[in-house]
Amino acid sequence: MKKHLLPLCIPNPSKLNMEDKAQEFWTRWNFPYCIGTIDGKHIRMKCPKNSGSLYFNYKEHFSLVLLALVGANCKFLVVDVGSYGKEGDSGIFGKSKMGQQIYSGNFNFPDDEKLPGTNNSTPFVIVCDEAFRLHRHIMKPYSRSSARQDRAKTIFNYRLSRCRRVTEKAFGLLAQVFRIFHTAIGIDVEVCDDLVTVACCLHNMLRDAFLEKGNKIFYEYDEGQTTAMGTLCSRGGFASADGFDVREKFKQFFIQEGIVSWQNHQISRTSTNI
């Protein structure tokens, strides 16, 4: 089933219209030239036979990892399933086919374009949390200590976080529909890999059916939503110099040409709640 569903539901990135994906994020989440958001989740398992500690993660249970690139409509664009639970986040991404394509410059990114209303040429990017490595095509937040001392960095982190939450929404929807993710899965690892991949394909089919019926997407994140999927350990890899430069351009854009009227209120409210 997997080999038939994958090309239909999660096509190869080379076949995706990245400009359209970026326009969806700009329209819905106010982040320009973002084609998707990436995150990984631990899929809880019962201890696989003869696996030793390979699947034993930092949260002290057994798991394999689902790494996913998610679009603005909460659909999975790329999935990588099956990494050991004990592996670190940057390592999982770096060894994945998607990560290797991005780092080698062979991913289907469009050519750089100028940020709206500016003369600053900027690459198309993927956004993520602090678990990943900063790169010219991968944007992560500034450290909390750095952001506390710089309001512009706080605004950047808020804008990135607002965009990035679609991954949490997608994982939450996946677990709500396929309740098996709320318990430790007790099947062979190879079968579990297929189960997770097929579930992601069916999730995309359901999202398409939902949208075709004219239903509105619930873009406001449901704070009460929980899943049995654990987050990755937050250990980022080495950053690239180009990554710092691109992030600086986005930061300046969000406080100048790309400012939105409600961002100052939102970061003030967040700071008050800390």
N, C-alpha and C positions, 0 to 999 in steps of 0.2 A: 504493500500500500504506500509506503513512504516514497519509493522511487517514482510513483505515479503522481502523488500529491505535491511533492516539492516543486517541480517546474511550474505547476499551475498556481500554487498558493504563495510560494516564496521563491520567485524567479531569481536567476543569477543577477547580481548587481549590475552587470554590463548591460542588462536589458531594462533597467530602471531609468526613468526620466528624472535625473537628479535636480534639474531646474524646477520641475513641478513640485518635487518633495520639499525643496527649499522655500518655494513660494507659499506652500501650506504652513510651514513653521513661521514665516514672516507674517502671514495674514492672521493666524490663530494665536501665536505665542510671541509675536513682536521680536523675534530673533532672526536677523537676516543671514542668508547663505548657510543656514544649518540644514543639512539633508536628513539628519536623524540623531537620536540620542542612544547612547550605549550603556548597558549595565549588565551585570551578571547576577545570577541567583543560585543558591544551593538547593538542589532537589533532594529532599531527604530520602534515604534508602535504609533498608536493613543491611547489615554487614555482608558484602558479597563474599562468596567462598574464596578462600586462598588469596585474599587481597592484602593481608597484613594491615598496615596503617595508611595505604594509598588513598582511601576514600574518607579517612577520618579527618574532619576539618577543625578549624580553630574554635568552633563553638561546641566541640566535643560530641559530635554525632557524625554518622556516615552520610556522605552525599556525593553526587556528581554535579557538575556545573552547567547551567544553561546560560550562555553568553548571547545577548541579542541586541541588534540594532533596530530601533523602533521608530516608525514614522509619526507624523503629527496627529494622525487619526487612530493611534494606538494599535496599528498593524505591525507585525514583525516583517522587517525588510531583509534581514540576514540573521540566521541563527547558527550557533556552534554548540553542539551538545556532546557531553561525555568526558570533559576534563576531570581529573581526580579532585576530590574535595579538599585535599591537603595543599593543593597548589595555590600560589599567590595570584592576585588579580592581574598584575601587569604581565606575569609569565603566561597566563592563560590567553590573554589577548595577543601577546607577541607571537605565540606559536600557532594561533588560529590562522586559517587561510585569509580571513578578512584583515587581521592585523598585519600579516606579511605583505598583503597587497598594498595597504596604506603606507607602511614604512618604506616599501620599495618604489612607491610612486605609480603603482599599477592598478590602483582602485579607480573606479569610474567617476572621479571628481571632474566637474566642468572647469574650464579655465577661470582664472582669477577675474573678479569684477570689482568695480568701484562700489563702495558702500553708498546707499541712497543719499543723495544730496552732498556727497563729498568727492574729493579727488584721490581718496585713499584706496588703492587696489588691494583687495583682500581675498584670500582663498576661501573656497567652500569648506565647511567644517562639520565635524561630529562633536556633540557636547557630551560630557560625562561628569562623574563626581571625582573626588580627590583620589580615588583608588587607581586611577589611570595615569599615563604619562602624557605630559604636555607636549604638543607637537604642532606644526603649522596647520595640520588638518584636524587636530584634536584639542578641544578647549575644555579646561577644567577650572574650578573656582580658585580664587586666591586663598591662601591660608587664612584661617579665622583671626589669628593674631595680626596679620598684615591688614586685613579688612577693617579691623576695629580702629585702626589709626588713619584710615583713608576712606572717606565717604564714597568716592568714585569707585573704589574697589568693592565696597558693600553693595552699591547699585549694580555693578557687573555681576556679582555673585547672586543677587536676587533675580536679575533677568535670566541668567543661565539656569538657576534652580527652577524657575517657573517653566522654562522650556523643557528641562530634563525630567520633570515629574511624569511625563507621558510614559516613561519606562515603568515606573511604579504602578501607574494606572493599568498598563498592559499586563504586567505580571499579576496584578490583583484580579483583573477580569479573567485571566487564564485559570487562576486557582478557584475563583467563584463558580465557574462553569464546570471545570473538571475537578471534582472534589477529591480525587485521588491524591492531589498535591497537598492535602491537609493531613496526610499520614505518611509514615515511613513505607516506601514502596518495597515489596518483598519479591522481586523477580530478578532474573539474570540481568547483568549489566547491559549486555547487547540489546536485550528486549526493552529495557528501561530507556536506553538511548532512542530507540524507535518510537516508544510511547510518547516521550517528550516532544520529539520532532513532529509526529502526527498531530499531537494536541495543539502545537503552534500553528500547523496548517489549518486545522479545523477552526481555531480561533480566528484566523484571517477570513475564512469563508463566512463565519458568523458575523464578523464586522462588516463585510461587504453586503450581506443580506440586510443587516440592520440599517445601513446607510441607504440602500436602494429603496427601502420603504419610506424614506423621507424623515426618519427619526433624527432628532438632534443629538449631537454627541455631548456628553456631560464633561465639559472641559475643566470645570472646577474640581480640583482633586478632593476626593472624599477622605477626609482625615481619619474617619473611623474604619477605613478599609484595611484589613489585615490578611496576610497569607502565611502559609507554613514555609514559604521559601525564604531562606536566610540570605542576608546581604554578604557581599564579598568583604574580605578583610581590607581595610583602607591603607594599602601600602603602594604609593605611586612609584613609577620608575623614573629614570633620568629624563629631565626635560631638555628640549632642544632650544637653541637660541632663537630660531625662527618662531617657535611657539610663543615665547615671551613677547616678541614683536607683534605678532598677530593679536594676541590677547590684549595688548596695550591699545591697539587700534579699535577693537570692539569696546573697550572700556571708555575711551574718549567719545566714541560714537553714541553710547548710551547716555552720556551726560550733555551731549550737544545736539547734533542733527537728529539722532534717534531717540531723544527723550520722550517719555510718555507721561501724561499728566499725573498719574496716580503712583508713580514709583517712589517718590519721596515719602508719601504717606505710608506706603507699605513697609519701607525699611525702617521708618520711625516706629511703627507699630511693632515690628519684629524685635527691634532693639529694646523696646519697653518690656516685652515679654521675656527677655533673656534673664 
